[in-house]
């Protein structure tokens, strides 16, 4: 206990000394988030400095091993770091699909050479990754993918297309599911490849959403040469890796249900108080109910994280988190629109924050589709968690 108290004191002191003031302000615009990359564009010097300082300590991935650049922190220390970052309202130093999805896959399935090559750059934000999973025509049936990789001796030749790829037009590398055995059943004959998005034959096409903005792209692969050393795990065993990664993706999407927007503070700003309470009793009840759900969900996620670190696989439970987190996030934005009233109708202009709130509300609807639709998650929960019959 004394050691943890000392760690908290040291962490608090370090954060106070090293987190720039600009990195303690609320996130208002898309470029307030730092995604890093081989050719990064930083909004200001403070954003770059914050990433450098946090990654140097390995605190962009606090629980990863020190041997690959991580923080090497225990579960308890990682939680303390998180608490202290929240205390000073620090922005994340780095957002990364490499951290959230690819990193866990490489730690479990990657070769030592792949870990040494890719993980340190993920920690430091030196490479920006995207995910090549969904395909046109496949819908929620991911295993029916048709992008193929032909064995050409010392390399694979990849042809096909991926869709709904988040930030595909900004990524440096892609982790991609490909079919390597056309004769095998659809859940077999799939492999997991990594390759450079600047490889000859790779093109991207942005997709615009109803919000007027979009992180999504369609990817096209035409005779893309991928070195064989970029195969993760065994040939034709990629479905096992795909499922493992999806548990982390769904946990990531579900975690959006615990974002730090304070509805109470927002309501105070836009509606005001009477006798230290919100004027609107119905809205006050809705916010209280949401806050309780958010706290319960956050505690459940922490418990699941503890169980995962103790060696228990999350498996189908991640579908519960993805579904409930999605619903919670959409509820948050519905409440934010109710709280802000006419302000939420502004689509552009500085006085309306360029319409970030209504655009974000529209974007939140996609949470129920990406990473597996809510209907698919409910089916998984029914069959694999509750054990209900399929008929």
PLY file of the C-alpha trace (Angstrom):
ply
format ascii 1.0
element vertex 391
property float x
property float y
property float z
element edge 390
property int vertex1
property int vertex2
end_header
0.00 0.00 0.00
2.82 2.38 0.86
4.44 1.62 -2.49
1.22 2.47 -4.34
0.84 5.68 -2.35
4.37 6.65 -3.32
3.66 5.77 -6.95
0.58 8.02 -6.89
2.58 10.92 -5.44
5.32 10.51 -8.03
2.80 10.15 -10.86
0.82 13.20 -9.76
3.99 15.27 -9.52
5.22 14.12 -12.93
1.89 14.84 -14.62
1.65 18.29 -13.06
5.14 19.09 -14.33
4.84 17.51 -17.79
1.23 17.75 -19.04
0.94 21.04 -20.98
-1.95 23.32 -20.08
-3.32 23.04 -23.64
-3.65 19.28 -23.14
-6.00 19.79 -20.17
-8.72 21.54 -22.17
-11.92 19.82 -23.40
-11.70 18.22 -26.85
-13.72 20.39 -29.21
-12.47 19.58 -32.70
-11.27 16.50 -34.55
-7.67 17.70 -34.66
-7.65 18.01 -30.86
-7.06 14.24 -30.93
-3.55 12.97 -31.65
-3.23 9.90 -33.87
0.50 10.08 -34.58
1.81 8.41 -37.72
4.87 8.34 -39.97
4.10 11.86 -41.19
2.09 13.31 -38.29
0.32 16.65 -38.32
0.20 18.11 -34.83
-2.27 20.85 -33.98
0.32 22.62 -31.85
3.64 22.10 -30.09
1.90 21.07 -26.87
0.22 18.12 -28.57
3.54 16.85 -29.91
5.30 17.46 -26.60
2.63 15.55 -24.66
2.95 12.55 -26.98
6.75 12.59 -26.73
6.74 12.76 -22.93
4.11 10.08 -22.41
5.54 7.66 -24.98
9.05 8.11 -23.59
7.77 6.71 -20.27
5.76 4.02 -22.05
2.57 5.50 -20.63
0.74 5.46 -23.94
0.62 1.70 -23.22
1.18 1.60 -19.47
0.58 -2.15 -18.97
2.67 -3.33 -21.94
6.11 -4.84 -21.20
9.07 -2.51 -20.90
10.96 -4.70 -23.36
8.88 -3.33 -26.25
8.63 0.24 -24.93
5.57 -0.07 -22.69
5.24 1.22 -19.16
5.50 -2.15 -17.46
2.99 -1.03 -14.82
0.96 -3.38 -12.66
-2.84 -3.40 -12.77
-2.96 -1.22 -9.67
-0.40 1.25 -11.00
-2.20 1.49 -14.35
-5.43 2.34 -12.55
-3.68 5.03 -10.51
-2.23 6.54 -13.68
-5.69 6.58 -15.24
-7.17 8.24 -12.16
-4.51 10.93 -12.09
-4.95 11.67 -15.79
-8.69 12.06 -15.23
-8.05 14.26 -12.19
-6.18 16.86 -14.26
-8.58 16.41 -17.23
-5.68 15.40 -19.48
-6.39 14.58 -23.10
-5.19 11.19 -24.34
-1.61 11.53 -25.55
-2.31 9.11 -28.40
-5.31 7.47 -30.05
-4.32 4.32 -31.91
-5.86 1.23 -33.48
-2.38 -0.18 -33.04
-2.76 0.10 -29.26
-6.41 -0.95 -29.04
-6.49 -3.83 -31.53
-3.27 -4.82 -33.32
-1.01 -4.60 -30.27
-2.88 -7.28 -28.27
-2.83 -9.54 -31.36
0.92 -9.18 -31.83
1.56 -9.72 -28.12
-0.32 -13.04 -28.33
0.27 -14.29 -31.89
3.17 -12.31 -33.30
6.68 -13.67 -33.78
9.50 -12.17 -31.74
10.72 -10.42 -34.88
7.26 -8.91 -35.47
6.98 -7.75 -31.87
10.38 -6.08 -32.04
9.59 -4.48 -35.39
6.08 -3.15 -34.83
5.26 -2.76 -31.12
7.79 -0.04 -30.16
6.54 2.15 -33.02
2.94 1.61 -31.86
3.90 2.75 -28.36
5.54 5.90 -29.72
2.82 6.64 -32.27
5.30 6.41 -35.13
2.96 4.37 -37.36
-0.76 4.87 -37.83
-2.73 1.66 -38.45
-6.10 0.90 -40.01
-8.20 -2.27 -40.04
-8.97 -4.21 -43.23
-11.92 -6.40 -42.22
-15.34 -5.52 -43.71
-15.93 -5.99 -47.43
-18.56 -4.84 -49.94
-21.26 -7.50 -50.18
-20.26 -9.36 -47.02
-22.42 -7.44 -44.57
-22.11 -8.82 -41.05
-20.87 -12.16 -42.40
-17.19 -11.30 -42.06
-16.06 -14.88 -42.77
-17.44 -14.63 -46.32
-14.65 -12.20 -47.23
-13.29 -12.48 -50.78
-10.07 -10.44 -50.71
-7.49 -13.05 -51.65
-3.76 -13.46 -51.16
-1.98 -15.78 -53.61
1.28 -17.46 -52.65
3.97 -16.26 -55.03
7.01 -17.83 -53.43
8.66 -15.11 -51.32
5.54 -12.92 -51.15
1.75 -12.87 -51.31
-0.14 -11.10 -54.09
-3.25 -9.42 -52.64
-6.34 -8.47 -54.66
-9.73 -7.29 -53.43
-11.47 -4.49 -51.57
-12.28 -3.45 -47.99
-14.94 -0.99 -46.89
-15.85 1.08 -43.81
-12.16 1.29 -42.98
-11.74 3.98 -40.34
-9.10 6.55 -41.35
-7.90 4.32 -44.18
-6.98 7.42 -46.15
-4.72 8.60 -43.31
-3.15 5.30 -42.21
0.43 4.19 -42.83
-0.17 0.43 -42.50
-3.15 -1.93 -42.48
-3.82 -5.18 -40.61
-5.89 -7.16 -43.04
-7.88 -10.39 -43.31
-7.34 -12.21 -46.60
-8.40 -15.55 -48.05
-5.45 -17.86 -48.69
-7.39 -21.08 -49.45
-10.43 -20.72 -51.69
-11.33 -24.41 -51.36
-11.58 -24.41 -47.57
-14.81 -23.75 -45.59
-15.38 -20.03 -45.17
-14.15 -19.87 -41.56
-10.96 -21.62 -42.62
-8.48 -20.61 -45.28
-8.31 -17.04 -43.86
-5.00 -15.41 -42.91
-3.92 -12.22 -41.14
-1.51 -9.95 -43.01
0.22 -6.63 -42.30
1.26 -4.32 -45.13
2.24 -0.79 -46.00
-0.59 1.40 -47.31
1.89 3.03 -49.68
2.55 -0.28 -51.40
1.97 -0.14 -55.19
-1.58 -1.19 -55.95
-3.22 0.24 -52.79
-5.76 3.03 -53.31
-8.36 4.61 -51.01
-11.69 6.34 -51.53
-13.23 8.36 -48.65
-16.89 7.74 -47.76
-19.04 10.68 -46.63
-21.71 10.11 -43.97
-24.96 11.93 -43.20
-23.07 14.13 -40.73
-21.14 15.67 -43.61
-17.92 14.21 -42.24
-16.59 10.68 -42.05
-13.59 8.71 -40.86
-14.42 5.90 -43.31
-12.83 4.84 -46.57
-13.01 2.05 -49.10
-9.70 0.35 -49.85
-8.75 -1.25 -53.16
-5.93 -3.77 -53.58
-4.64 -4.50 -57.08
-1.72 -6.95 -57.22
-0.27 -5.72 -53.92
2.97 -7.54 -53.02
3.20 -8.42 -49.31
6.38 -10.04 -47.90
5.76 -13.40 -46.26
7.31 -12.25 -43.00
4.26 -10.01 -42.61
1.97 -13.00 -42.02
0.85 -13.05 -38.36
0.29 -16.49 -36.89
-0.18 -19.55 -39.06
-1.30 -19.61 -42.66
-5.06 -20.30 -42.97
-5.55 -19.83 -39.19
-6.44 -16.15 -39.34
-10.05 -16.58 -38.18
-8.86 -17.37 -34.67
-6.84 -14.14 -34.69
-9.76 -12.23 -36.22
-12.08 -13.28 -33.39
-9.51 -12.38 -30.76
-9.04 -8.92 -32.27
-12.81 -8.39 -32.47
-13.13 -8.86 -28.71
-10.72 -5.92 -28.27
-12.45 -3.83 -30.96
-15.85 -4.38 -29.36
-14.45 -3.55 -25.95
-12.97 -0.35 -27.47
-16.30 0.65 -29.06
-18.17 -0.25 -25.89
-15.78 1.88 -23.86
-17.17 4.94 -25.66
-20.09 4.52 -23.28
-17.83 5.78 -20.48
-16.54 8.95 -22.12
-15.94 11.84 -19.76
-18.55 14.39 -20.95
-20.34 15.58 -17.82
-24.01 15.94 -18.61
-24.61 17.64 -15.26
-22.03 20.35 -16.00
-23.41 20.77 -19.51
-26.92 21.16 -18.11
-25.77 23.74 -15.57
-24.19 25.74 -18.39
-27.17 25.67 -20.77
-30.17 25.42 -18.41
-29.08 26.63 -15.01
-29.97 25.67 -11.45
-32.71 26.46 -8.96
-32.09 25.55 -5.34
-28.93 23.73 -6.48
-30.96 21.47 -8.77
-31.66 21.47 -12.52
-34.85 23.32 -13.29
-36.33 20.57 -15.48
-37.25 17.59 -13.22
-37.69 15.13 -16.11
-34.31 15.97 -17.57
-32.80 15.81 -14.09
-34.17 12.28 -13.71
-32.90 11.23 -17.15
-29.41 12.51 -16.42
-29.36 10.77 -13.04
-30.44 7.49 -14.59
-27.79 7.81 -17.30
-25.08 8.63 -14.74
-25.92 5.54 -12.70
-25.84 3.35 -15.82
-22.51 4.89 -16.84
-20.96 4.24 -13.42
-22.21 0.66 -13.34
-20.87 0.02 -16.84
-17.51 1.54 -15.98
-17.17 -0.67 -12.91
-18.13 -3.75 -14.95
-15.46 -2.95 -17.53
-12.87 -2.65 -14.78
-13.91 -6.00 -13.33
-13.63 -7.62 -16.75
-10.19 -6.08 -17.24
-9.09 -7.57 -13.91
-10.41 -10.97 -14.97
-8.59 -10.72 -18.32
-5.32 -9.94 -16.57
-5.90 -12.95 -14.35
-5.94 -15.13 -17.46
-9.68 -15.35 -18.11
-10.57 -14.87 -21.78
-13.28 -12.28 -22.38
-14.73 -14.07 -25.40
-18.42 -13.47 -26.10
-18.78 -11.18 -23.08
-17.20 -8.46 -25.22
-20.45 -8.45 -27.22
-22.29 -7.40 -24.06
-19.91 -4.51 -23.61
-20.12 -3.50 -27.24
-23.93 -3.54 -27.24
-24.48 -1.74 -23.94
-21.65 0.74 -24.55
-23.15 1.56 -27.93
-26.60 2.15 -26.45
-25.09 4.24 -23.65
-23.13 6.41 -26.07
-26.19 7.07 -28.25
-28.19 7.92 -25.12
-25.50 10.39 -24.08
-25.79 12.31 -27.33
-29.59 12.28 -27.20
-29.37 13.84 -23.73
-26.77 16.34 -24.89
-29.18 17.52 -27.60
-31.96 17.84 -25.02
-29.72 19.77 -22.65
-28.33 22.24 -25.19
-31.65 23.07 -26.87
-31.37 25.44 -29.84
-27.57 25.28 -29.71
-27.78 21.67 -30.90
-29.45 22.82 -34.14
-26.41 24.80 -35.30
-24.71 23.01 -38.19
-21.83 25.43 -38.80
-20.31 28.64 -37.53
-18.00 29.41 -34.61
-20.91 30.16 -32.30
-22.05 26.56 -32.78
-18.60 24.97 -32.64
-18.97 24.25 -36.38
-21.86 21.92 -35.57
-19.69 19.39 -33.77
-22.50 18.32 -31.43
-25.21 17.46 -33.99
-22.58 15.91 -36.25
-21.33 13.77 -33.37
-24.94 12.77 -32.57
-25.43 11.59 -36.14
-22.06 9.82 -36.08
-23.01 7.94 -32.90
-25.69 6.07 -34.84
-22.92 4.23 -36.65
-21.77 2.71 -33.34
-24.67 0.26 -33.65
-23.25 -1.01 -36.96
-19.45 -0.90 -36.77
-17.59 -3.72 -35.10
-20.62 -5.98 -35.60
-24.21 -4.73 -35.63
-26.25 -4.59 -32.44
-28.46 -7.37 -33.80
-25.41 -9.61 -34.27
-24.20 -8.82 -30.74
-27.61 -9.73 -29.28
-27.52 -13.05 -31.13
-24.04 -13.78 -29.78
-25.13 -12.89 -26.24
-28.21 -15.10 -26.53
-26.29 -18.13 -27.81
-22.85 -17.92 -26.21
-23.49 -16.06 -22.95
-27.06 -17.02 -22.00
-27.00 -20.43 -23.73
-30.40 -19.95 -25.33
-31.46 -22.36 -28.12
-31.08 -21.10 -31.69
-34.63 -22.11 -32.57
0 1
1 2
2 3
3 4
4 5
5 6
6 7
7 8
8 9
9 10
10 11
11 12
12 13
13 14
14 15
15 16
16 17
17 18
18 19
19 20
20 21
21 22
22 23
23 24
24 25
25 26
26 27
27 28
28 29
29 30
30 31
31 32
32 33
33 34
34 35
35 36
36 37
37 38
38 39
39 40
40 41
41 42
42 43
43 44
44 45
45 46
46 47
47 48
48 49
49 50
50 51
51 52
52 53
53 54
54 55
55 56
56 57
57 58
58 59
59 60
60 61
61 62
62 63
63 64
64 65
65 66
66 67
67 68
68 69
69 70
70 71
71 72
72 73
73 74
74 75
75 76
76 77
77 78
78 79
79 80
80 81
81 82
82 83
83 84
84 85
85 86
86 87
87 88
88 89
89 90
90 91
91 92
92 93
93 94
94 95
95 96
96 97
97 98
98 99
99 100
100 101
101 102
102 103
103 104
104 105
105 106
106 107
107 108
108 109
109 110
110 111
111 112
112 113
113 114
114 115
115 116
116 117
117 118
118 119
119 120
120 121
121 122
122 123
123 124
124 125
125 126
126 127
127 128
128 129
129 130
130 131
131 132
132 133
133 134
134 135
135 136
136 137
137 138
138 139
139 140
140 141
141 142
142 143
143 144
144 145
145 146
146 147
147 148
148 149
149 150
150 151
151 152
152 153
153 154
154 155
155 156
156 157
157 158
158 159
159 160
160 161
161 162
162 163
163 164
164 165
165 166
166 167
167 168
168 169
169 170
170 171
171 172
172 173
173 174
174 175
175 176
176 177
177 178
178 179
179 180
180 181
181 182
182 183
183 184
184 185
185 186
186 187
187 188
188 189
189 190
190 191
191 192
192 193
193 194
194 195
195 196
196 197
197 198
198 199
199 200
200 201
201 202
202 203
203 204
204 205
205 206
206 207
207 208
208 209
209 210
210 211
211 212
212 213
213 214
214 215
215 216
216 217
217 218
218 219
219 220
220 221
221 222
222 223
223 224
224 225
225 226
226 227
227 228
228 229
229 230
230 231
231 232
232 233
233 234
234 235
235 236
236 237
237 238
238 239
239 240
240 241
241 242
242 243
243 244
244 245
245 246
246 247
247 248
248 249
249 250
250 251
251 252
252 253
253 254
254 255
255 256
256 257
257 258
258 259
259 260
260 261
261 262
262 263
263 264
264 265
265 266
266 267
267 268
268 269
269 270
270 271
271 272
272 273
273 274
274 275
275 276
276 277
277 278
278 279
279 280
280 281
281 282
282 283
283 284
284 285
285 286
286 287
287 288
288 289
289 290
290 291
291 292
292 293
293 294
294 295
295 296
296 297
297 298
298 299
299 300
300 301
301 302
302 303
303 304
304 305
305 306
306 307
307 308
308 309
309 310
310 311
311 312
312 313
313 314
314 315
315 316
316 317
317 318
318 319
319 320
320 321
321 322
322 323
323 324
324 325
325 326
326 327
327 328
328 329
329 330
330 331
331 332
332 333
333 334
334 335
335 336
336 337
337 338
338 339
339 340
340 341
341 342
342 343
343 344
344 345
345 346
346 347
347 348
348 349
349 350
350 351
351 352
352 353
353 354
354 355
355 356
356 357
357 358
358 359
359 360
360 361
361 362
362 363
363 364
364 365
365 366
366 367
367 368
368 369
369 370
370 371
371 372
372 373
373 374
374 375
375 376
376 377
377 378
378 379
379 380
380 381
381 382
382 383
383 384
384 385
385 386
386 387
387 388
388 389
389 390
